[in-house]
Amino acid sequence: MPDDITAPKLADWIREFGHLVSVQRDRLNALDAAIGDADHGTNLDRGFRAVTAELDTIPQSDIATLLAHVGNTVVSSVGGAAGPLFGTFFILLGDAVGNDRHLNNERFALGLRAGLAGVVSRGRAEAGDKTMYDALAPAIDAIEATASAQRDLPDVLRAGLRAAESGRDATIAMLARKGRASYLGERSVGHLDPGATSAALLFTAATRTLI
């Protein structure tokens, strides 16, 4: 089952995401400085350093346990709004797939959809609000559609990445309607959203580690 996703592969996905966040920490802070508190990169980097430090101690036979641990560590270690949002995403992804030891494309898509629902429940975001939702939702839509078309895992994940990056870039023209950026009104237009930018990195990491 070469296309199946296992807990060790998911651990590699989390490690790579943490690495990308660390590499882009200053860029994420700069994006946040334009419309927020200038600490999005620092907060995420701190949280995922904590996650990465613990990954080797977590049993990697149970996907739900792995993702629950990741999510709870993110919630407790990442400051600002990003901690609860990213943390809930991983926890509910794990809850949705339960005790599965191998995820096919459809099961992974189902888990991602549950994670997105958690983000919506926490943040009350909708399309066009200029948040991480604007990268996550198109990516998951694309992953679901490509998986339903019985494409292989590389095609599924690359479709998700393309959609995430397009969604991220679309936030430049958006007026922020959520969070601190919404206080800027029209001045929020013309800036890339840092949350959508970091969310897109999830799919960059996936294409590097899950296939």
PyMOL CGO cylinders between C-alpha atoms (Angstrom):
from pymol import cmd
from pymol.cgo import CYLINDER

trace = [
    CYLINDER, 0.00, 0.00, 0.00, 2.59, 2.59, -1.09, 0.3, 1, 1, 1, 1, 1, 1,
    CYLINDER, 2.59, 2.59, -1.09, 0.06, 5.42, -1.21, 0.3, 1, 1, 1, 1, 1, 1,
    CYLINDER, 0.06, 5.42, -1.21, -1.15, 4.90, 2.36, 0.3, 1, 1, 1, 1, 1, 1,
    CYLINDER, -1.15, 4.90, 2.36, -0.29, 7.45, 5.04, 0.3, 1, 1, 1, 1, 1, 1,
    CYLINDER, -0.29, 7.45, 5.04, 0.97, 6.06, 8.36, 0.3, 1, 1, 1, 1, 1, 1,
    CYLINDER, 0.97, 6.06, 8.36, 1.67, 7.62, 11.74, 0.3, 1, 1, 1, 1, 1, 1,
    CYLINDER, 1.67, 7.62, 11.74, 5.44, 7.80, 11.12, 0.3, 1, 1, 1, 1, 1, 1,
    CYLINDER, 5.44, 7.80, 11.12, 4.78, 9.62, 7.85, 0.3, 1, 1, 1, 1, 1, 1,
    CYLINDER, 4.78, 9.62, 7.85, 2.47, 12.04, 9.66, 0.3, 1, 1, 1, 1, 1, 1,
    CYLINDER, 2.47, 12.04, 9.66, 5.22, 12.64, 12.23, 0.3, 1, 1, 1, 1, 1, 1,
    CYLINDER, 5.22, 12.64, 12.23, 7.56, 13.49, 9.35, 0.3, 1, 1, 1, 1, 1, 1,
    CYLINDER, 7.56, 13.49, 9.35, 4.89, 15.87, 8.02, 0.3, 1, 1, 1, 1, 1, 1,
    CYLINDER, 4.89, 15.87, 8.02, 4.75, 17.68, 11.36, 0.3, 1, 1, 1, 1, 1, 1,
    CYLINDER, 4.75, 17.68, 11.36, 8.54, 17.88, 11.57, 0.3, 1, 1, 1, 1, 1, 1,
    CYLINDER, 8.54, 17.88, 11.57, 8.78, 19.35, 8.08, 0.3, 1, 1, 1, 1, 1, 1,
    CYLINDER, 8.78, 19.35, 8.08, 6.05, 21.87, 8.81, 0.3, 1, 1, 1, 1, 1, 1,
    CYLINDER, 6.05, 21.87, 8.81, 7.94, 22.92, 11.93, 0.3, 1, 1, 1, 1, 1, 1,
    CYLINDER, 7.94, 22.92, 11.93, 11.11, 23.25, 9.87, 0.3, 1, 1, 1, 1, 1, 1,
    CYLINDER, 11.11, 23.25, 9.87, 9.38, 25.42, 7.27, 0.3, 1, 1, 1, 1, 1, 1,
    CYLINDER, 9.38, 25.42, 7.27, 7.88, 27.62, 9.98, 0.3, 1, 1, 1, 1, 1, 1,
    CYLINDER, 7.88, 27.62, 9.98, 11.33, 28.05, 11.52, 0.3, 1, 1, 1, 1, 1, 1,
    CYLINDER, 11.33, 28.05, 11.52, 12.89, 28.95, 8.17, 0.3, 1, 1, 1, 1, 1, 1,
    CYLINDER, 12.89, 28.95, 8.17, 10.11, 31.44, 7.42, 0.3, 1, 1, 1, 1, 1, 1,
    CYLINDER, 10.11, 31.44, 7.42, 9.65, 32.77, 10.98, 0.3, 1, 1, 1, 1, 1, 1,
    CYLINDER, 9.65, 32.77, 10.98, 10.94, 36.26, 10.20, 0.3, 1, 1, 1, 1, 1, 1,
    CYLINDER, 10.94, 36.26, 10.20, 8.88, 36.49, 7.01, 0.3, 1, 1, 1, 1, 1, 1,
    CYLINDER, 8.88, 36.49, 7.01, 5.74, 35.44, 8.88, 0.3, 1, 1, 1, 1, 1, 1,
    CYLINDER, 5.74, 35.44, 8.88, 6.48, 38.05, 11.54, 0.3, 1, 1, 1, 1, 1, 1,
    CYLINDER, 6.48, 38.05, 11.54, 6.94, 40.70, 8.86, 0.3, 1, 1, 1, 1, 1, 1,
    CYLINDER, 6.94, 40.70, 8.86, 3.62, 39.80, 7.26, 0.3, 1, 1, 1, 1, 1, 1,
    CYLINDER, 3.62, 39.80, 7.26, 1.98, 39.96, 10.68, 0.3, 1, 1, 1, 1, 1, 1,
    CYLINDER, 1.98, 39.96, 10.68, 3.63, 43.32, 11.43, 0.3, 1, 1, 1, 1, 1, 1,
    CYLINDER, 3.63, 43.32, 11.43, 1.65, 44.86, 8.58, 0.3, 1, 1, 1, 1, 1, 1,
    CYLINDER, 1.65, 44.86, 8.58, -1.77, 43.81, 9.90, 0.3, 1, 1, 1, 1, 1, 1,
    CYLINDER, -1.77, 43.81, 9.90, -1.29, 42.23, 13.33, 0.3, 1, 1, 1, 1, 1, 1,
    CYLINDER, -1.29, 42.23, 13.33, 1.04, 41.85, 16.30, 0.3, 1, 1, 1, 1, 1, 1,
    CYLINDER, 1.04, 41.85, 16.30, 4.23, 40.94, 14.41, 0.3, 1, 1, 1, 1, 1, 1,
    CYLINDER, 4.23, 40.94, 14.41, 4.60, 37.66, 16.30, 0.3, 1, 1, 1, 1, 1, 1,
    CYLINDER, 4.60, 37.66, 16.30, 2.87, 35.01, 14.19, 0.3, 1, 1, 1, 1, 1, 1,
    CYLINDER, 2.87, 35.01, 14.19, 6.14, 33.43, 13.10, 0.3, 1, 1, 1, 1, 1, 1,
    CYLINDER, 6.14, 33.43, 13.10, 7.69, 33.54, 16.55, 0.3, 1, 1, 1, 1, 1, 1,
    CYLINDER, 7.69, 33.54, 16.55, 4.63, 31.99, 18.17, 0.3, 1, 1, 1, 1, 1, 1,
    CYLINDER, 4.63, 31.99, 18.17, 4.33, 29.17, 15.64, 0.3, 1, 1, 1, 1, 1, 1,
    CYLINDER, 4.33, 29.17, 15.64, 8.05, 28.48, 15.71, 0.3, 1, 1, 1, 1, 1, 1,
    CYLINDER, 8.05, 28.48, 15.71, 8.06, 28.20, 19.50, 0.3, 1, 1, 1, 1, 1, 1,
    CYLINDER, 8.06, 28.20, 19.50, 5.10, 25.83, 19.48, 0.3, 1, 1, 1, 1, 1, 1,
    CYLINDER, 5.10, 25.83, 19.48, 6.36, 23.53, 16.76, 0.3, 1, 1, 1, 1, 1, 1,
    CYLINDER, 6.36, 23.53, 16.76, 9.83, 23.38, 18.30, 0.3, 1, 1, 1, 1, 1, 1,
    CYLINDER, 9.83, 23.38, 18.30, 8.06, 22.01, 21.38, 0.3, 1, 1, 1, 1, 1, 1,
    CYLINDER, 8.06, 22.01, 21.38, 6.12, 19.56, 19.22, 0.3, 1, 1, 1, 1, 1, 1,
    CYLINDER, 6.12, 19.56, 19.22, 9.21, 18.39, 17.35, 0.3, 1, 1, 1, 1, 1, 1,
    CYLINDER, 9.21, 18.39, 17.35, 11.15, 17.88, 20.58, 0.3, 1, 1, 1, 1, 1, 1,
    CYLINDER, 11.15, 17.88, 20.58, 8.47, 15.45, 21.77, 0.3, 1, 1, 1, 1, 1, 1,
    CYLINDER, 8.47, 15.45, 21.77, 7.69, 13.58, 18.56, 0.3, 1, 1, 1, 1, 1, 1,
    CYLINDER, 7.69, 13.58, 18.56, 10.20, 10.81, 19.11, 0.3, 1, 1, 1, 1, 1, 1,
    CYLINDER, 10.20, 10.81, 19.11, 8.67, 10.04, 22.51, 0.3, 1, 1, 1, 1, 1, 1,
    CYLINDER, 8.67, 10.04, 22.51, 5.13, 9.56, 21.17, 0.3, 1, 1, 1, 1, 1, 1,
    CYLINDER, 5.13, 9.56, 21.17, 4.03, 6.07, 20.08, 0.3, 1, 1, 1, 1, 1, 1,
    CYLINDER, 4.03, 6.07, 20.08, 3.72, 6.20, 16.32, 0.3, 1, 1, 1, 1, 1, 1,
    CYLINDER, 3.72, 6.20, 16.32, 1.45, 3.24, 15.75, 0.3, 1, 1, 1, 1, 1, 1,
    CYLINDER, 1.45, 3.24, 15.75, -1.75, 5.12, 16.60, 0.3, 1, 1, 1, 1, 1, 1,
    CYLINDER, -1.75, 5.12, 16.60, -2.53, 8.07, 14.36, 0.3, 1, 1, 1, 1, 1, 1,
    CYLINDER, -2.53, 8.07, 14.36, -5.20, 9.57, 16.62, 0.3, 1, 1, 1, 1, 1, 1,
    CYLINDER, -5.20, 9.57, 16.62, -2.90, 9.50, 19.67, 0.3, 1, 1, 1, 1, 1, 1,
    CYLINDER, -2.90, 9.50, 19.67, -0.07, 11.08, 17.72, 0.3, 1, 1, 1, 1, 1, 1,
    CYLINDER, -0.07, 11.08, 17.72, -2.21, 13.90, 16.35, 0.3, 1, 1, 1, 1, 1, 1,
    CYLINDER, -2.21, 13.90, 16.35, -3.94, 14.51, 19.67, 0.3, 1, 1, 1, 1, 1, 1,
    CYLINDER, -3.94, 14.51, 19.67, -0.56, 14.95, 21.34, 0.3, 1, 1, 1, 1, 1, 1,
    CYLINDER, -0.56, 14.95, 21.34, 0.59, 17.29, 18.59, 0.3, 1, 1, 1, 1, 1, 1,
    CYLINDER, 0.59, 17.29, 18.59, -2.60, 19.33, 18.79, 0.3, 1, 1, 1, 1, 1, 1,
    CYLINDER, -2.60, 19.33, 18.79, -2.56, 19.64, 22.56, 0.3, 1, 1, 1, 1, 1, 1,
    CYLINDER, -2.56, 19.64, 22.56, 1.09, 20.68, 22.56, 0.3, 1, 1, 1, 1, 1, 1,
    CYLINDER, 1.09, 20.68, 22.56, 0.36, 23.33, 19.94, 0.3, 1, 1, 1, 1, 1, 1,
    CYLINDER, 0.36, 23.33, 19.94, -2.57, 24.69, 21.97, 0.3, 1, 1, 1, 1, 1, 1,
    CYLINDER, -2.57, 24.69, 21.97, -0.42, 24.97, 25.10, 0.3, 1, 1, 1, 1, 1, 1,
    CYLINDER, -0.42, 24.97, 25.10, 2.75, 26.27, 23.42, 0.3, 1, 1, 1, 1, 1, 1,
    CYLINDER, 2.75, 26.27, 23.42, 1.66, 28.65, 20.65, 0.3, 1, 1, 1, 1, 1, 1,
    CYLINDER, 1.66, 28.65, 20.65, 0.50, 32.09, 21.68, 0.3, 1, 1, 1, 1, 1, 1,
    CYLINDER, 0.50, 32.09, 21.68, -2.23, 34.19, 20.13, 0.3, 1, 1, 1, 1, 1, 1,
    CYLINDER, -2.23, 34.19, 20.13, -5.05, 32.85, 17.99, 0.3, 1, 1, 1, 1, 1, 1,
    CYLINDER, -5.05, 32.85, 17.99, -2.82, 30.45, 16.06, 0.3, 1, 1, 1, 1, 1, 1,
    CYLINDER, -2.82, 30.45, 16.06, -2.41, 27.98, 18.93, 0.3, 1, 1, 1, 1, 1, 1,
    CYLINDER, -2.41, 27.98, 18.93, -6.07, 27.06, 19.40, 0.3, 1, 1, 1, 1, 1, 1,
    CYLINDER, -6.07, 27.06, 19.40, -6.69, 27.06, 15.64, 0.3, 1, 1, 1, 1, 1, 1,
    CYLINDER, -6.69, 27.06, 15.64, -3.78, 24.88, 14.55, 0.3, 1, 1, 1, 1, 1, 1,
    CYLINDER, -3.78, 24.88, 14.55, -4.11, 22.73, 17.65, 0.3, 1, 1, 1, 1, 1, 1,
    CYLINDER, -4.11, 22.73, 17.65, -7.79, 22.07, 17.07, 0.3, 1, 1, 1, 1, 1, 1,
    CYLINDER, -7.79, 22.07, 17.07, -7.07, 21.27, 13.43, 0.3, 1, 1, 1, 1, 1, 1,
    CYLINDER, -7.07, 21.27, 13.43, -4.69, 18.45, 14.36, 0.3, 1, 1, 1, 1, 1, 1,
    CYLINDER, -4.69, 18.45, 14.36, -6.82, 17.10, 17.22, 0.3, 1, 1, 1, 1, 1, 1,
    CYLINDER, -6.82, 17.10, 17.22, -9.95, 16.82, 15.10, 0.3, 1, 1, 1, 1, 1, 1,
    CYLINDER, -9.95, 16.82, 15.10, -8.04, 15.39, 12.16, 0.3, 1, 1, 1, 1, 1, 1,
    CYLINDER, -8.04, 15.39, 12.16, -6.93, 12.61, 14.49, 0.3, 1, 1, 1, 1, 1, 1,
    CYLINDER, -6.93, 12.61, 14.49, -10.40, 12.16, 15.99, 0.3, 1, 1, 1, 1, 1, 1,
    CYLINDER, -10.40, 12.16, 15.99, -11.93, 11.75, 12.54, 0.3, 1, 1, 1, 1, 1, 1,
    CYLINDER, -11.93, 11.75, 12.54, -9.63, 8.94, 11.45, 0.3, 1, 1, 1, 1, 1, 1,
    CYLINDER, -9.63, 8.94, 11.45, -9.76, 7.20, 14.84, 0.3, 1, 1, 1, 1, 1, 1,
    CYLINDER, -9.76, 7.20, 14.84, -7.67, 4.07, 15.26, 0.3, 1, 1, 1, 1, 1, 1,
    CYLINDER, -7.67, 4.07, 15.26, -6.78, 3.72, 11.59, 0.3, 1, 1, 1, 1, 1, 1,
    CYLINDER, -6.78, 3.72, 11.59, -3.15, 2.69, 11.17, 0.3, 1, 1, 1, 1, 1, 1,
    CYLINDER, -3.15, 2.69, 11.17, -3.07, 3.43, 7.44, 0.3, 1, 1, 1, 1, 1, 1,
    CYLINDER, -3.07, 3.43, 7.44, -4.93, 6.26, 5.74, 0.3, 1, 1, 1, 1, 1, 1,
    CYLINDER, -4.93, 6.26, 5.74, -5.86, 6.15, 2.11, 0.3, 1, 1, 1, 1, 1, 1,
    CYLINDER, -5.86, 6.15, 2.11, -6.57, 9.34, 0.20, 0.3, 1, 1, 1, 1, 1, 1,
    CYLINDER, -6.57, 9.34, 0.20, -10.24, 9.43, 1.10, 0.3, 1, 1, 1, 1, 1, 1,
    CYLINDER, -10.24, 9.43, 1.10, -9.65, 8.89, 4.82, 0.3, 1, 1, 1, 1, 1, 1,
    CYLINDER, -9.65, 8.89, 4.82, -6.99, 11.58, 4.91, 0.3, 1, 1, 1, 1, 1, 1,
    CYLINDER, -6.99, 11.58, 4.91, -9.35, 13.96, 3.14, 0.3, 1, 1, 1, 1, 1, 1,
    CYLINDER, -9.35, 13.96, 3.14, -12.07, 13.15, 5.66, 0.3, 1, 1, 1, 1, 1, 1,
    CYLINDER, -12.07, 13.15, 5.66, -9.68, 13.94, 8.51, 0.3, 1, 1, 1, 1, 1, 1,
    CYLINDER, -9.68, 13.94, 8.51, -8.61, 17.22, 6.95, 0.3, 1, 1, 1, 1, 1, 1,
    CYLINDER, -8.61, 17.22, 6.95, -12.27, 18.21, 6.51, 0.3, 1, 1, 1, 1, 1, 1,
    CYLINDER, -12.27, 18.21, 6.51, -12.89, 17.53, 10.21, 0.3, 1, 1, 1, 1, 1, 1,
    CYLINDER, -12.89, 17.53, 10.21, -9.84, 19.62, 11.10, 0.3, 1, 1, 1, 1, 1, 1,
    CYLINDER, -9.84, 19.62, 11.10, -11.16, 22.48, 9.00, 0.3, 1, 1, 1, 1, 1, 1,
    CYLINDER, -11.16, 22.48, 9.00, -14.53, 22.24, 10.76, 0.3, 1, 1, 1, 1, 1, 1,
    CYLINDER, -14.53, 22.24, 10.76, -12.68, 22.65, 14.04, 0.3, 1, 1, 1, 1, 1, 1,
    CYLINDER, -12.68, 22.65, 14.04, -10.95, 25.77, 12.77, 0.3, 1, 1, 1, 1, 1, 1,
    CYLINDER, -10.95, 25.77, 12.77, -14.31, 27.20, 11.71, 0.3, 1, 1, 1, 1, 1, 1,
    CYLINDER, -14.31, 27.20, 11.71, -15.86, 26.37, 15.07, 0.3, 1, 1, 1, 1, 1, 1,
    CYLINDER, -15.86, 26.37, 15.07, -12.99, 28.04, 16.94, 0.3, 1, 1, 1, 1, 1, 1,
    CYLINDER, -12.99, 28.04, 16.94, -12.47, 31.06, 14.73, 0.3, 1, 1, 1, 1, 1, 1,
    CYLINDER, -12.47, 31.06, 14.73, -15.88, 31.56, 13.09, 0.3, 1, 1, 1, 1, 1, 1,
    CYLINDER, -15.88, 31.56, 13.09, -14.08, 32.30, 9.84, 0.3, 1, 1, 1, 1, 1, 1,
    CYLINDER, -14.08, 32.30, 9.84, -15.63, 32.15, 6.39, 0.3, 1, 1, 1, 1, 1, 1,
    CYLINDER, -15.63, 32.15, 6.39, -14.27, 32.39, 2.88, 0.3, 1, 1, 1, 1, 1, 1,
    CYLINDER, -14.27, 32.39, 2.88, -13.01, 35.88, 2.16, 0.3, 1, 1, 1, 1, 1, 1,
    CYLINDER, -13.01, 35.88, 2.16, -12.40, 36.87, 5.79, 0.3, 1, 1, 1, 1, 1, 1,
    CYLINDER, -12.40, 36.87, 5.79, -8.62, 37.01, 5.16, 0.3, 1, 1, 1, 1, 1, 1,
    CYLINDER, -8.62, 37.01, 5.16, -7.60, 34.21, 7.52, 0.3, 1, 1, 1, 1, 1, 1,
    CYLINDER, -7.60, 34.21, 7.52, -5.98, 30.81, 7.43, 0.3, 1, 1, 1, 1, 1, 1,
    CYLINDER, -5.98, 30.81, 7.43, -9.36, 29.47, 6.27, 0.3, 1, 1, 1, 1, 1, 1,
    CYLINDER, -9.36, 29.47, 6.27, -8.75, 31.03, 2.86, 0.3, 1, 1, 1, 1, 1, 1,
    CYLINDER, -8.75, 31.03, 2.86, -5.79, 28.69, 2.28, 0.3, 1, 1, 1, 1, 1, 1,
    CYLINDER, -5.79, 28.69, 2.28, -7.07, 25.64, 4.16, 0.3, 1, 1, 1, 1, 1, 1,
    CYLINDER, -7.07, 25.64, 4.16, -10.53, 25.39, 2.64, 0.3, 1, 1, 1, 1, 1, 1,
    CYLINDER, -10.53, 25.39, 2.64, -9.53, 25.49, -1.06, 0.3, 1, 1, 1, 1, 1, 1,
    CYLINDER, -9.53, 25.49, -1.06, -6.73, 23.01, -0.38, 0.3, 1, 1, 1, 1, 1, 1,
    CYLINDER, -6.73, 23.01, -0.38, -9.05, 20.54, 1.31, 0.3, 1, 1, 1, 1, 1, 1,
    CYLINDER, -9.05, 20.54, 1.31, -11.68, 20.99, -1.42, 0.3, 1, 1, 1, 1, 1, 1,
    CYLINDER, -11.68, 20.99, -1.42, -9.02, 20.15, -4.01, 0.3, 1, 1, 1, 1, 1, 1,
    CYLINDER, -9.02, 20.15, -4.01, -7.75, 17.16, -2.04, 0.3, 1, 1, 1, 1, 1, 1,
    CYLINDER, -7.75, 17.16, -2.04, -11.27, 15.77, -1.69, 0.3, 1, 1, 1, 1, 1, 1,
    CYLINDER, -11.27, 15.77, -1.69, -12.04, 16.25, -5.38, 0.3, 1, 1, 1, 1, 1, 1,
    CYLINDER, -12.04, 16.25, -5.38, -8.79, 14.70, -6.55, 0.3, 1, 1, 1, 1, 1, 1,
    CYLINDER, -8.79, 14.70, -6.55, -9.10, 11.78, -4.12, 0.3, 1, 1, 1, 1, 1, 1,
    CYLINDER, -9.10, 11.78, -4.12, -12.68, 11.16, -5.30, 0.3, 1, 1, 1, 1, 1, 1,
    CYLINDER, -12.68, 11.16, -5.30, -11.39, 11.01, -8.86, 0.3, 1, 1, 1, 1, 1, 1,
    CYLINDER, -11.39, 11.01, -8.86, -9.19, 8.06, -7.77, 0.3, 1, 1, 1, 1, 1, 1,
    CYLINDER, -9.19, 8.06, -7.77, -5.94, 9.88, -8.46, 0.3, 1, 1, 1, 1, 1, 1,
    CYLINDER, -5.94, 9.88, -8.46, -2.80, 8.74, -6.68, 0.3, 1, 1, 1, 1, 1, 1,
    CYLINDER, -2.80, 8.74, -6.68, -1.47, 10.39, -3.54, 0.3, 1, 1, 1, 1, 1, 1,
    CYLINDER, -1.47, 10.39, -3.54, 1.13, 12.63, -5.23, 0.3, 1, 1, 1, 1, 1, 1,
    CYLINDER, 1.13, 12.63, -5.23, -1.57, 14.10, -7.48, 0.3, 1, 1, 1, 1, 1, 1,
    CYLINDER, -1.57, 14.10, -7.48, -3.92, 14.54, -4.53, 0.3, 1, 1, 1, 1, 1, 1,
    CYLINDER, -3.92, 14.54, -4.53, -1.38, 16.39, -2.40, 0.3, 1, 1, 1, 1, 1, 1,
    CYLINDER, -1.38, 16.39, -2.40, -0.04, 18.53, -5.23, 0.3, 1, 1, 1, 1, 1, 1,
    CYLINDER, -0.04, 18.53, -5.23, -3.59, 19.61, -6.07, 0.3, 1, 1, 1, 1, 1, 1,
    CYLINDER, -3.59, 19.61, -6.07, -4.01, 20.60, -2.43, 0.3, 1, 1, 1, 1, 1, 1,
    CYLINDER, -4.01, 20.60, -2.43, -0.79, 22.61, -2.46, 0.3, 1, 1, 1, 1, 1, 1,
    CYLINDER, -0.79, 22.61, -2.46, -1.71, 24.48, -5.63, 0.3, 1, 1, 1, 1, 1, 1,
    CYLINDER, -1.71, 24.48, -5.63, -5.10, 25.39, -4.17, 0.3, 1, 1, 1, 1, 1, 1,
    CYLINDER, -5.10, 25.39, -4.17, -3.58, 26.42, -0.84, 0.3, 1, 1, 1, 1, 1, 1,
    CYLINDER, -3.58, 26.42, -0.84, -1.09, 28.72, -2.54, 0.3, 1, 1, 1, 1, 1, 1,
    CYLINDER, -1.09, 28.72, -2.54, -3.80, 30.26, -4.72, 0.3, 1, 1, 1, 1, 1, 1,
    CYLINDER, -3.80, 30.26, -4.72, -5.98, 30.80, -1.66, 0.3, 1, 1, 1, 1, 1, 1,
    CYLINDER, -5.98, 30.80, -1.66, -3.07, 32.33, 0.22, 0.3, 1, 1, 1, 1, 1, 1,
    CYLINDER, -3.07, 32.33, 0.22, -2.29, 34.73, -2.60, 0.3, 1, 1, 1, 1, 1, 1,
    CYLINDER, -2.29, 34.73, -2.60, -5.95, 35.72, -2.92, 0.3, 1, 1, 1, 1, 1, 1,
    CYLINDER, -5.95, 35.72, -2.92, -5.86, 37.16, 0.60, 0.3, 1, 1, 1, 1, 1, 1,
    CYLINDER, -5.86, 37.16, 0.60, -3.79, 40.10, -0.64, 0.3, 1, 1, 1, 1, 1, 1,
    CYLINDER, -3.79, 40.10, -0.64, -6.87, 41.70, -2.18, 0.3, 1, 1, 1, 1, 1, 1,
    CYLINDER, -6.87, 41.70, -2.18, -9.18, 40.87, 0.74, 0.3, 1, 1, 1, 1, 1, 1,
    CYLINDER, -9.18, 40.87, 0.74, -10.52, 43.17, 3.42, 0.3, 1, 1, 1, 1, 1, 1,
    CYLINDER, -10.52, 43.17, 3.42, -9.88, 41.56, 6.80, 0.3, 1, 1, 1, 1, 1, 1,
    CYLINDER, -9.88, 41.56, 6.80, -13.06, 40.72, 8.69, 0.3, 1, 1, 1, 1, 1, 1,
    CYLINDER, -13.06, 40.72, 8.69, -11.61, 38.74, 11.60, 0.3, 1, 1, 1, 1, 1, 1,
    CYLINDER, -11.61, 38.74, 11.60, -9.00, 39.28, 14.28, 0.3, 1, 1, 1, 1, 1, 1,
    CYLINDER, -9.00, 39.28, 14.28, -6.70, 42.21, 14.86, 0.3, 1, 1, 1, 1, 1, 1,
    CYLINDER, -6.70, 42.21, 14.86, -6.34, 42.83, 11.14, 0.3, 1, 1, 1, 1, 1, 1,
    CYLINDER, -6.34, 42.83, 11.14, -10.05, 43.69, 10.94, 0.3, 1, 1, 1, 1, 1, 1,
    CYLINDER, -10.05, 43.69, 10.94, -9.39, 46.80, 13.04, 0.3, 1, 1, 1, 1, 1, 1,
    CYLINDER, -9.39, 46.80, 13.04, -7.45, 48.26, 10.12, 0.3, 1, 1, 1, 1, 1, 1,
    CYLINDER, -7.45, 48.26, 10.12, -10.44, 48.33, 7.79, 0.3, 1, 1, 1, 1, 1, 1,
    CYLINDER, -10.44, 48.33, 7.79, -9.42, 49.26, 4.26, 0.3, 1, 1, 1, 1, 1, 1,
    CYLINDER, -9.42, 49.26, 4.26, -5.76, 49.41, 5.29, 0.3, 1, 1, 1, 1, 1, 1,
    CYLINDER, -5.76, 49.41, 5.29, -5.76, 45.62, 5.57, 0.3, 1, 1, 1, 1, 1, 1,
    CYLINDER, -5.76, 45.62, 5.57, -6.19, 45.38, 1.78, 0.3, 1, 1, 1, 1, 1, 1,
    CYLINDER, -6.19, 45.38, 1.78, -2.95, 44.81, -0.12, 0.3, 1, 1, 1, 1, 1, 1,
    CYLINDER, -2.95, 44.81, -0.12, -1.28, 42.59, 2.47, 0.3, 1, 1, 1, 1, 1, 1,
    CYLINDER, -1.28, 42.59, 2.47, -0.76, 38.84, 2.42, 0.3, 1, 1, 1, 1, 1, 1,
    CYLINDER, -0.76, 38.84, 2.42, -2.40, 37.19, 5.41, 0.3, 1, 1, 1, 1, 1, 1,
    CYLINDER, -2.40, 37.19, 5.41, 0.17, 35.53, 7.71, 0.3, 1, 1, 1, 1, 1, 1,
    CYLINDER, 0.17, 35.53, 7.71, -2.26, 32.82, 8.86, 0.3, 1, 1, 1, 1, 1, 1,
    CYLINDER, -2.26, 32.82, 8.86, -3.06, 31.81, 5.29, 0.3, 1, 1, 1, 1, 1, 1,
    CYLINDER, -3.06, 31.81, 5.29, 0.66, 31.83, 4.54, 0.3, 1, 1, 1, 1, 1, 1,
    CYLINDER, 0.66, 31.83, 4.54, 1.51, 29.49, 7.40, 0.3, 1, 1, 1, 1, 1, 1,
    CYLINDER, 1.51, 29.49, 7.40, -1.47, 27.27, 6.60, 0.3, 1, 1, 1, 1, 1, 1,
    CYLINDER, -1.47, 27.27, 6.60, -0.20, 26.86, 3.03, 0.3, 1, 1, 1, 1, 1, 1,
    CYLINDER, -0.20, 26.86, 3.03, 3.08, 25.59, 4.46, 0.3, 1, 1, 1, 1, 1, 1,
    CYLINDER, 3.08, 25.59, 4.46, 1.18, 22.57, 5.79, 0.3, 1, 1, 1, 1, 1, 1,
    CYLINDER, 1.18, 22.57, 5.79, 0.62, 21.46, 2.22, 0.3, 1, 1, 1, 1, 1, 1,
    CYLINDER, 0.62, 21.46, 2.22, 4.18, 22.23, 1.14, 0.3, 1, 1, 1, 1, 1, 1,
    CYLINDER, 4.18, 22.23, 1.14, 5.30, 19.97, 3.98, 0.3, 1, 1, 1, 1, 1, 1,
    CYLINDER, 5.30, 19.97, 3.98, 2.81, 17.28, 2.95, 0.3, 1, 1, 1, 1, 1, 1,
    CYLINDER, 2.81, 17.28, 2.95, 4.11, 17.11, -0.60, 0.3, 1, 1, 1, 1, 1, 1,
    CYLINDER, 4.11, 17.11, -0.60, 7.66, 16.70, 0.75, 0.3, 1, 1, 1, 1, 1, 1,
    CYLINDER, 7.66, 16.70, 0.75, 6.97, 13.97, 3.29, 0.3, 1, 1, 1, 1, 1, 1,
    CYLINDER, 6.97, 13.97, 3.29, 3.77, 12.03, 2.64, 0.3, 1, 1, 1, 1, 1, 1,
    CYLINDER, 3.77, 12.03, 2.64, 4.63, 10.86, -0.90, 0.3, 1, 1, 1, 1, 1, 1,
]
cmd.load_cgo(trace, "trace")
